[in-house]
Amino acid sequence: MDEGDVDLDFYNIFGVINTLFIIVSLYGVHSQLRTIWKRKESSNSYERPTSLLSLNQFTVSYLAYLSFFIYGYSIAPFNHYIVWPRLIASLLVALILFEIWQDRRSSHAKSSFSMACITLLLAITGLFTGETITDQGKYISTTIIVVVSILIAQGYFHQIKLIISSGSTGAVDLKMSQFILMMDVSTIAFALSMGLKQGWPLLLLAITSGVTKVIIMFLFKWVKTSSTAEKRRHIVET
């Protein structure tokens, strides 16, 4: 077995592992949706269904999934490990954006959801429009990934600020962060198996995303144990 075969084996192994963890992360995203739906059904009028969910963060998360969807079908060979799970994830996060818009009825929420619908249609169109768009898509998606890596840090920073300032996690779902962190770790391994020349966009975004998930997971513990968090919750309630 030559070196190329070994590299291909690692690529396939980590590709399968990454796909499995992405499927797990999809459960996490769906868990966030279920949390919203449960809160909608609750009779507690003091808690909005999407309370403390950062529109900024979920918009950026959507763009991250979508950019990888485009990236996966733009590179050669077509990367099934990246494309199909990210398409499903994009759809699920778009549903979360829809729920945020339905709950808040703000112009910003409407704009985010509308943007998600339009860009998703364009991205799916790009999947079927041939090599010319595909070649351009690689550069477009790589640029988007770099920009999204910066925005995702900013978006999750906004979510982190909301939790710290209120002393509460609100409608933020812990499982979503846990499962996406697992996906991020496997994505880092998969990106390394692709080689830095082709896999660096995956690596950049996965590391950025992973760090923010660790912080949010820590904050779930912080809100339960910190006296500061308790005081801030009382201030918000009053």
N, C-alpha and C positions, 0 to 999 in steps of 0.2 A: 504493500500500500504506500503510494507516494504522498508527499506533503499536501498536494492539492486535494487528495481524497480525504486526508485527515481533517483538513480545514472544512471541507464540505460536510463531513460527519458532524463536526462541532456546530456548524451552521444549522444543520437540520435538527440536531439534538436540542440546542438552545432555542431554535425557532419553535419547536413543539412545546418546550417548557414555557416559553414566553406566551404562546397561544393559550396554554392551559391557565396561566396566571391572569391573562387578559380576560378569559372567560370568568374566572373568579372575580376579577375587578368589576366585570359587568354586573355580577350579582350585587356588588357593593353599590354601584350606581343605581341599580334597581331598588336596593334597600333605601336609598335616599328618597327615591320616588314614593316608595311605600310609606315612609315616614311622613311625607307631605300629605299623602292621601288619608292617612290615619288622622292627622291633625285637622284635615278638612271635615272629617266625619265627627270629630270631637265637638261636644257642646260647649267647650270652654271658649267663650268669645274673647277672652283676654289674650289668647295666644293665636297669632296669625299662623296659617299653615306653613308659610315660608319665612317665619320669623328668624332674623339674624342670618339668613342665607344671603351671601354676597352675590349680587347680580354680576358684578365685575368678575369675580372668581369663576362663576359657572360659564360666563361668556368666553373667558379665556380658555377654560377647560374644553369647551366645545371646539374652539379654534385649534387647540392642540390635537385633539382626536382627528379633526377633519384634515389638518395638515399632514398627519401621518398616513391617513387614508390616501391622500393625493400622492404623497411621497412613495408609498408602497407600490402603486401602479405606474409610477413614473420611472422607477429604476429598472435596470435589466439585470437578471430576469425579474419578471413580475413576482412580487413578494406576497404570496397568499397569507403568510403568517402575520403580516402587517395589515393588509387591506381589509379583509372581511371583519375581523373583530373590531377594528377602529370604525368601520362603517356603522356597526351596531351600536357602539359606544356613542358615536355622534348623534344617532337617532334618540338614544336614551337621554342624553344631556339636553338635546333640543326639547324633549318633553318636559324636562325640569324647567327650562327657560319659559316654556309655555305656561307651566303652573305658576311660576313667579309672576308672569304677566297677568294671568287670571286673578291672582290674589291681590296684586298691588295696583293694577290698572294704570301704571305710570307710563309716560312716553318713553322713558329709557328702557323699561322692560319690553315694551312693544317693539322698539327699535332692535333690541337684541334678538328677540324671537324672529322678527321679520328677516334680519340679517342671516340668522341661522337657516331659515327656510330657503332663502335665495342662494346662499353659498353651497348648501347641500345639493340643491338641484344642479348647480353649475359643476360641482365636483363629480357628481354621478354622470353628468353629460360628458365630462372630460374622460371618464373611464372608457367610454365607447366611441370616442372620436378619432382614434388612430394615433400613429406615432408622432405626428407633428405636434399635437397638443401634449402628448406624453413627454416629449423632449422638453418642451417649454415648462411643463408641469413640474419637472424635477427641480428646475431653478426656482420656480415660483414657490413650491412647497418648502424647499430648503430655506429660502428667505423667510417664509412664514414661520417656520420652526424656530429660527433664530429670534425673530421678533416675539413670537409667542413665549419663548423661554424667558425673555425679559418681562413680558406682560404677566406670565404665570406667577413669577416671583412677586410682582406688584399686586396681582389679584389676590393671591393667598395672603400677602401681607395685610391687605384690606380685611380679609376674613379673620385673620388673627387679631387685628386691632378691634374688630367688632366683638369678638369673644372676650378679650381682655378688658375692654371698656365697660362691658355690660356684666361681666362676671358670670356669664351663662353661655352655653353652647346652643341654646335655642333649638331650631330645627335641624342643625348640623348633625349628620349621621356618622357615628364613629366607625361603623363597619365599612362605609365607603372609603374613609381614609386608610383603614387597615388593609383592605383588599387592593386598593390602588397602589399602596406602598409595596405590596408583594409583587404587583405587576412591574413597578418601577425597577425593583431589584433584578427581576428576570430580564427586563428590557436592557439593563446595563450589560448583563452577560451576553445577551443576544447581539447587541451593538458591537461588543468587542469581538465576537465571533465573525462578524461581517467585515472586520478590519476598520481601522479609524478613517480611512479615505472615504468609505461609503457609509459607515455607521455613526460618524461623529454627530450628525443631527439628532439621532436617537439618544445618544449618550448625553448630550447637552441637556435635552429636555427631561430625560428620565432622572438625572441627578438633581436638577432644579425642582422637579415635582416631588421627588423622594424626600428632600430636605424639608420642604414645606409640610408634607404629611406627618413627618416625625414631630414637628413643632405642634401641629394641631392635635395629634394624639396625646402629647404631653399636656396640652391645655384641658383636655377632658379630665385628667387627673387633678389639674390645678384648680378647676372650678369646684371640685368636690372637697378639696382639702385646704384651700387658701381662705383665710379670714378676710383678706382684701376682696376676693371674689364674692364672698358672702355679703359684705358691706355694699358692694356695687350692685348686687342683685336687689337688695332692699331699696337702694336709691332709685333704681329703674322702676320697681314695682310701685313706689310711692309717687 
